[in-house]
Amino acid sequence: MPITVAITNFNARSHLQRLLPQLRRHGFTDIVVLDDASTDDSQAWLKHQSDIRLVLGRTNLGPTGNRNRLLELSYVS
């Protein structure tokens, strides 16, 4: 059974650059990044990561609101 890894992000590109390769090395293939309207270059960098699903927030909702964006995604088994 695949495991989905959901990562929240707000202006944390440098952390993502270290985290995503580690997740890939451990075999995670369903990676979702929930971006909370970052103002650094996180979004532009994430758009070039072809193996992740990127959920872009138009407004900053804070940690809880950003995590709730995951609920908007539909999963079909």
ChimeraX attribute file (.defattr): number of C-alpha atoms within 10 A of each C-alpha:
attribute: neighborCount
match mode: 1-to-1
recipient: residues
	/A:1	4
	/A:2	8
	/A:3	10
	/A:4	11
	/A:5	13
	/A:6	16
	/A:7	17
	/A:8	19
	/A:9	21
	/A:10	18
	/A:11	16
	/A:12	16
	/A:13	18
	/A:14	9
	/A:15	10
	/A:16	18
	/A:17	13
	/A:18	10
	/A:19	12
	/A:20	18
	/A:21	12
	/A:22	12
	/A:23	14
	/A:24	13
	/A:25	9
	/A:26	9
	/A:27	11
	/A:28	15
	/A:29	15
	/A:30	15
	/A:31	18
	/A:32	18
	/A:33	21
	/A:34	21
	/A:35	25
	/A:36	24
	/A:37	20
	/A:38	19
	/A:39	11
	/A:40	12
	/A:41	11
	/A:42	19
	/A:43	23
	/A:44	11
	/A:45	12
	/A:46	20
	/A:47	13
	/A:48	9
	/A:49	11
	/A:50	8
	/A:51	14
	/A:52	17
	/A:53	15
	/A:54	18
	/A:55	20
	/A:56	18
	/A:57	16
	/A:58	10
	/A:59	11
	/A:60	14
	/A:61	14
	/A:62	12
	/A:63	12
	/A:64	9
	/A:65	12
	/A:66	23
	/A:67	18
	/A:68	12
	/A:69	17
	/A:70	16
	/A:71	9
	/A:72	8
	/A:73	9
	/A:74	7
	/A:75	6
	/A:76	3
	/A:77	4
